[in-house]
Amino acid sequence: MYGWIWRHLPGNILVKAAISVLLVLGLVYLLFTYVFPWAEPLLPFGDVTVDGNGDGAVG
């Protein structure tokens, strides 16, 4: 897949590298702005079990 993307980008190696960096940054931006906030309520990060006795013992 990455080879296909690389072959279809215009320009020489420097231009392809710059476009690749911009594509990756754009993807990261979209993930942090839209995808992760949408998926966060669906993930079980808040479902923790903690013993409330306060002694720090495990088990």
Phi, psi and omega in degrees: 000314182293325176296320178297315179298314182299317180293332183267355175283142180280158171096183178277190185297319181295318179293317178298320179295318179296316178295321179298317178297317178296320177296317179295316178297321177296319178295317178298318178300313180298319179297312183287334183273321188241312189286309183295317176297327178291319186277340186303316179294340181275347183266149187273036182291333181271354182269082180244153177247119181232129177284128186273014184278344172080005182271352177078004181285143178260134174102000000 
